[in-house]
Amino acid sequence: MGEPLLAIAGLSRSFGGLKAVQDVSLSVREGSLSALIGPNGAGKTTLFALMSGFLKPDAGTVRFAGEDITGREPHRNAAMGMTRTFQIVKPFAAQTVRENIAVGVHLHVRGRAAALQRAEEVATQVGLGAQLDKAASDLTVAGRKRLELARALATRPRLLLLDEVLAGLNPQEIAEMMPVVRGIAGSGVTVLMIEHVMQAVMNLAEHVWVLAQGRLIAEGSPAEVTSNDKVVEAYLGHGTAARLRKAAGANA
């Protein structure tokens, strides 16, 4: 099968006395759509920051595309093809949707006209094609989430780390965003998502890792992790786990 696209081994990071991430190892194969779940404060966003170079680990290694990138700066990782979105979306408010997306395109494209053209293509891919000339400040929450996704996608990632791209959306907006994420994965981009919307995880992810108190406590298919006693105890609760399993059975 060859080397995974992303492989982290023994990754740990503390802040003072808080062990945010403790000895975490996982590997993500190219072409997959997988998820990282767990309760608030479990260390998920810290783990993304360690993977992508926004934080340096106290211990452990990060390998991407066969290369050791532990502690390497985020812009160099982005140039290699690892891009992340952020939970708190901060577009360039005074710029248009097209101009915001072009910022991401400029990682690989120097000319302005070519960057703006590529920005239009990416906007269409995430459902923002009709809002290209709108100021980013005028977008809805759902629109800003799509813009954050588009800016990341514009960098031509091999691996896209999505940090709660569905957070703050209503059920209809979630239902409309899920095919966008599935389409990105279908286009050949490997996707690893942090997500609390478990219905989306059940529908989108092929493989799930569960983090609690900085440690991995389970991994497997969505059906396997929702049946895992440790996961039910630490995160889902019995009622939610039963509902998810029932819904998955109905969709099978």
MIDOVEX-425121 format. One record per residue (C-alpha): residue number from 1; residue in three letters; x, y, z. Coordinates in Angstrom, 1 decimal, always signed. Layout:
REM MIDOVEX-425121
(node NUM ala (X Y Z))
...
REM end
This chain:
REM MIDOVEX-425121
(node 1 met (+0.0 +0.0 +0.0))
(node 2 gly (+3.0 +2.3 +0.4))
(node 3 glu (+3.6 +5.1 +2.9))
(node 4 pro (+0.6 +7.1 +4.2))
(node 5 leu (+0.2 +10.7 +3.1))
(node 6 leu (+0.4 +11.8 +6.7))
(node 7 ala (+1.8 +9.9 +9.6))
(node 8 ile (+2.2 +11.2 +13.2))
(node 9 ala (+4.0 +9.2 +15.8))
(node 10 gly (+4.2 +9.8 +19.6))
(node 11 leu (+3.0 +13.4 +19.3))
(node 12 ser (+2.8 +15.2 +22.6))
(node 13 arg (+2.4 +18.9 +23.7))
(node 14 ser (+1.9 +20.5 +27.1))
(node 15 phe (+1.0 +24.0 +28.1))
(node 16 gly (+2.3 +24.5 +31.6))
(node 17 gly (+0.8 +21.6 +33.6))
(node 18 leu (-1.9 +20.8 +31.0))
(node 19 lys (-1.1 +17.8 +28.8))
(node 20 ala (-3.1 +18.9 +25.7))
(node 21 val (-1.9 +16.1 +23.4))
(node 22 gln (-0.4 +12.9 +24.8))
(node 23 asp (+1.5 +10.3 +22.8))
(node 24 val (-0.8 +10.4 +19.8))
(node 25 ser (+0.0 +8.3 +16.7))
(node 26 leu (-2.1 +8.0 +13.6))
(node 27 ser (-1.7 +7.8 +9.8))
(node 28 val (-3.9 +9.1 +7.0))
(node 29 arg (-3.9 +7.4 +3.6))
(node 30 glu (-4.0 +9.4 +0.4))
(node 31 gly (-7.5 +9.8 -1.1))
(node 32 ser (-9.3 +9.2 +2.2))
(node 33 leu (-12.0 +11.2 +4.0))
(node 34 ser (-11.6 +10.7 +7.7))
(node 35 ala (-12.6 +12.4 +10.9))
(node 36 leu (-11.2 +13.3 +14.3))
(node 37 ile (-13.8 +13.6 +17.0))
(node 38 gly (-14.0 +14.1 +20.8))
(node 39 pro (-15.4 +16.3 +23.5))
(node 40 asn (-14.5 +20.0 +23.8))
(node 41 gly (-11.0 +20.4 +25.2))
(node 42 ala (-9.9 +17.0 +24.0))
(node 43 gly (-6.9 +18.5 +22.2))
(node 44 lys (-8.2 +18.2 +18.6))
(node 45 thr (-7.3 +21.7 +17.4))
(node 46 thr (-4.0 +21.5 +19.2))
(node 47 leu (-3.3 +18.2 +17.2))
(node 48 phe (-4.1 +20.0 +14.0))
(node 49 ala (-1.7 +22.8 +14.9))
(node 50 leu (+1.0 +20.3 +15.6))
(node 51 met (+0.4 +18.5 +12.3))
(node 52 ser (+0.4 +21.7 +10.3))
(node 53 gly (+3.3 +23.5 +12.0))
(node 54 phe (+1.5 +26.2 +13.9))
(node 55 leu (+2.8 +24.6 +17.1))
(node 56 lys (+6.0 +22.6 +17.7))
(node 57 pro (+5.6 +19.3 +19.6))
(node 58 asp (+7.4 +18.5 +22.9))
(node 59 ala (+7.9 +15.0 +21.5))
(node 60 gly (+7.1 +12.9 +18.5))
(node 61 thr (+7.3 +13.3 +14.7))
(node 62 val (+5.1 +14.4 +11.8))
(node 63 arg (+5.7 +12.9 +8.3))
(node 64 phe (+4.0 +14.3 +5.3))
(node 65 ala (+4.4 +12.9 +1.7))
(node 66 gly (+7.3 +10.8 +2.9))
(node 67 glu (+9.2 +13.7 +4.5))
(node 68 asp (+9.8 +14.5 +8.2))
(node 69 ile (+8.2 +18.0 +8.6))
(node 70 thr (+8.1 +18.1 +12.4))
(node 71 gly (+8.0 +21.7 +13.6))
(node 72 arg (+8.3 +23.0 +10.0))
(node 73 glu (+6.7 +26.4 +9.4))
(node 74 pro (+3.0 +26.4 +8.2))
(node 75 his (+3.7 +28.3 +4.9))
(node 76 arg (+6.3 +25.7 +3.9))
(node 77 asn (+3.8 +22.9 +4.7))
(node 78 ala (+1.2 +24.7 +2.7))
(node 79 ala (+3.5 +24.9 -0.3))
(node 80 met (+4.1 +21.2 +0.0))
(node 81 gly (+0.3 +20.6 +0.0))
(node 82 met (-1.0 +20.5 +3.6))
(node 83 thr (-3.5 +23.2 +4.3))
(node 84 arg (-5.9 +23.8 +7.2))
(node 85 thr (-9.0 +25.8 +7.9))
(node 86 phe (-9.7 +27.5 +11.2))
(node 87 gln (-12.7 +27.1 +13.6))
(node 88 ile (-13.0 +30.9 +13.9))
(node 89 val (-13.4 +32.2 +10.4))
(node 90 lys (-11.6 +35.5 +9.7))
(node 91 pro (-11.9 +36.6 +6.0))
(node 92 phe (-10.4 +39.8 +4.7))
(node 93 ala (-13.6 +41.7 +5.3))
(node 94 ala (-13.0 +44.7 +3.0))
(node 95 gln (-12.2 +42.4 +0.1))
(node 96 thr (-14.6 +40.6 -2.2))
(node 97 val (-15.1 +36.9 -2.2))
(node 98 arg (-13.1 +36.6 -5.4))
(node 99 glu (-10.1 +38.6 -3.9))
(node 100 asn (-10.2 +36.5 -0.7))
(node 101 ile (-9.9 +33.3 -2.6))
(node 102 ala (-7.2 +34.7 -4.8))
(node 103 val (-5.0 +35.1 -1.7))
(node 104 gly (-4.9 +31.3 -1.5))
(node 105 val (-4.3 +30.9 -5.3))
(node 106 his (-1.2 +33.2 -5.0))
(node 107 leu (+0.7 +30.5 -3.2))
(node 108 his (+1.3 +28.9 -6.6))
(node 109 val (+0.2 +31.5 -9.1))
(node 110 arg (+1.9 +34.9 -9.4))
(node 111 gly (-0.2 +36.7 -12.0))
(node 112 arg (-3.2 +38.6 -10.7))
(node 113 ala (-5.5 +37.8 -13.7))
(node 114 ala (-4.7 +34.1 -13.5))
(node 115 ala (-5.3 +34.1 -9.8))
(node 116 leu (-8.6 +35.8 -10.1))
(node 117 gln (-9.7 +33.4 -12.8))
(node 118 arg (-8.7 +30.4 -10.7))
(node 119 ala (-10.5 +32.0 -7.7))
(node 120 glu (-13.7 +31.9 -9.8))
(node 121 glu (-13.3 +28.2 -10.4))
(node 122 val (-12.8 +27.4 -6.7))
(node 123 ala (-15.8 +29.6 -5.7))
(node 124 thr (-18.0 +27.6 -8.1))
(node 125 gln (-16.7 +24.3 -6.5))
(node 126 val (-17.8 +25.4 -3.0))
(node 127 gly (-21.1 +27.0 -4.1))
(node 128 leu (-20.0 +30.7 -4.0))
(node 129 gly (-20.0 +31.3 -7.7))
(node 130 ala (-22.9 +33.7 -7.6))
(node 131 gln (-21.3 +35.8 -4.8))
(node 132 leu (-17.9 +36.5 -6.2))
(node 133 asp (-18.2 +40.3 -6.2))
(node 134 lys (-19.8 +40.5 -2.8))
(node 135 ala (-17.7 +41.9 +0.1))
(node 136 ala (-16.7 +39.1 +2.5))
(node 137 ser (-18.2 +41.1 +5.4))
(node 138 asp (-21.6 +40.8 +3.8))
(node 139 leu (-21.6 +37.0 +3.8))
(node 140 thr (-23.8 +34.9 +6.1))
(node 141 val (-22.1 +32.5 +8.6))
(node 142 ala (-22.6 +29.7 +6.1))
(node 143 gly (-21.1 +31.8 +3.3))
(node 144 arg (-18.1 +32.6 +5.5))
(node 145 lys (-17.6 +28.9 +6.2))
(node 146 arg (-17.7 +28.2 +2.4))
(node 147 leu (-15.2 +31.1 +1.9))
(node 148 glu (-12.8 +29.6 +4.5))
(node 149 leu (-13.0 +26.3 +2.7))
(node 150 ala (-12.4 +28.0 -0.7))
(node 151 arg (-9.3 +29.9 +0.5))
(node 152 ala (-7.8 +26.6 +1.7))
(node 153 leu (-8.8 +24.8 -1.5))
(node 154 ala (-7.3 +27.5 -3.6))
(node 155 thr (-3.8 +26.6 -2.3))
(node 156 arg (-4.1 +23.2 -4.2))
(node 157 pro (-3.8 +21.0 -1.2))
(node 158 arg (-3.0 +17.3 -1.2))
(node 159 leu (-4.2 +17.2 +2.4))
(node 160 leu (-7.0 +19.4 +3.7))
(node 161 leu (-7.4 +19.7 +7.5))
(node 162 leu (-10.9 +21.0 +8.2))
(node 163 asp (-11.5 +22.4 +11.7))
(node 164 glu (-15.3 +22.3 +12.4))
(node 165 val (-16.3 +23.5 +9.0))
(node 166 leu (-20.0 +22.8 +10.0))
(node 167 ala (-20.0 +24.5 +13.3))
(node 168 gly (-22.6 +27.3 +13.7))
(node 169 leu (-24.7 +26.1 +10.7))
(node 170 asn (-28.3 +25.1 +10.9))
(node 171 pro (-29.5 +21.7 +9.8))
(node 172 gln (-30.3 +22.8 +6.2))
(node 173 glu (-26.9 +24.5 +5.8))
(node 174 ile (-25.2 +21.4 +7.2))
(node 175 ala (-27.1 +19.2 +4.6))
(node 176 glu (-26.0 +21.6 +1.9))
(node 177 met (-22.4 +21.7 +3.0))
(node 178 met (-21.9 +17.9 +3.2))
(node 179 pro (-21.9 +17.3 -0.6))
(node 180 val (-19.4 +20.1 -0.9))
(node 181 val (-17.0 +18.3 +1.4))
(node 182 arg (-17.7 +15.0 -0.3))
(node 183 gly (-17.0 +16.6 -3.7))
(node 184 ile (-13.7 +17.9 -2.5))
(node 185 ala (-12.6 +14.5 -1.4))
(node 186 gly (-14.0 +13.1 -4.7))
(node 187 ser (-11.8 +15.4 -6.6))
(node 188 gly (-8.7 +13.7 -5.2))
(node 189 val (-8.0 +15.9 -2.1))
(node 190 thr (-7.3 +13.9 +1.1))
(node 191 val (-9.6 +15.3 +3.9))
(node 192 leu (-9.2 +15.0 +7.6))
(node 193 met (-11.9 +16.8 +9.5))
(node 194 ile (-12.5 +17.8 +13.1))
(node 195 glu (-16.3 +17.7 +13.6))
(node 196 his (-18.9 +17.7 +16.3))
(node 197 val (-21.8 +17.2 +14.0))
(node 198 met (-21.9 +13.4 +14.4))
(node 199 gln (-24.6 +12.8 +11.7))
(node 200 ala (-22.1 +14.4 +9.2))
(node 201 val (-19.3 +12.2 +10.5))
(node 202 met (-21.4 +9.1 +10.1))
(node 203 asn (-22.3 +10.1 +6.5))
(node 204 leu (-18.9 +11.4 +5.3))
(node 205 ala (-16.0 +9.7 +7.1))
(node 206 glu (-14.6 +6.3 +6.2))
(node 207 his (-12.4 +6.2 +9.3))
(node 208 val (-12.7 +8.0 +12.6))
(node 209 trp (-10.2 +8.7 +15.5))
(node 210 val (-11.5 +9.6 +18.9))
(node 211 leu (-9.5 +11.9 +21.2))
(node 212 ala (-10.3 +12.5 +24.9))
(node 213 gln (-8.1 +14.4 +27.4))
(node 214 gly (-5.3 +14.5 +24.8))
(node 215 arg (-5.2 +10.8 +24.2))
(node 216 leu (-6.5 +8.6 +21.4))
(node 217 ile (-9.1 +6.3 +23.0))
(node 218 ala (-10.5 +4.6 +19.8))
(node 219 glu (-10.4 +4.4 +16.1))
(node 220 gly (-12.3 +2.6 +13.4))
(node 221 ser (-15.3 +3.0 +11.1))
(node 222 pro (-18.1 +5.4 +12.3))
(node 223 ala (-20.2 +2.4 +13.2))
(node 224 glu (-17.3 +0.9 +15.2))
(node 225 val (-16.5 +4.0 +17.2))
(node 226 thr (-20.2 +4.7 +18.1))
(node 227 ser (-20.4 +1.1 +19.5))
(node 228 asn (-17.2 +1.5 +21.5))
(node 229 asp (-17.9 +1.7 +25.3))
(node 230 lys (-15.0 +4.1 +25.9))
(node 231 val (-16.3 +6.5 +23.3))
(node 232 val (-19.9 +6.3 +24.6))
(node 233 glu (-18.6 +7.0 +28.1))
(node 234 ala (-16.3 +9.8 +27.2))
(node 235 tyr (-18.2 +11.6 +24.5))
(node 236 leu (-21.4 +10.5 +23.0))
(node 237 gly (-23.6 +9.2 +25.8))
(node 238 his (-25.8 +6.1 +25.4))
(node 239 gly (-28.8 +7.9 +23.9))
(node 240 thr (-26.8 +9.6 +21.1))
(node 241 ala (-24.9 +6.5 +20.3))
(node 242 ala (-28.1 +4.5 +19.9))
(node 243 arg (-29.7 +7.1 +17.7))
(node 244 leu (-26.6 +7.3 +15.4))
(node 245 arg (-26.4 +3.5 +15.1))
(node 246 lys (-30.2 +3.4 +14.3))
(node 247 ala (-29.8 +6.2 +11.6))
(node 248 ala (-26.8 +4.4 +10.1))
(node 249 gly (-28.8 +1.2 +9.9))
(node 250 ala (-31.6 +3.0 +8.2))
(node 251 asn (-29.2 +4.5 +5.6))
(node 252 ala (-27.4 +1.3 +4.9))
REM end
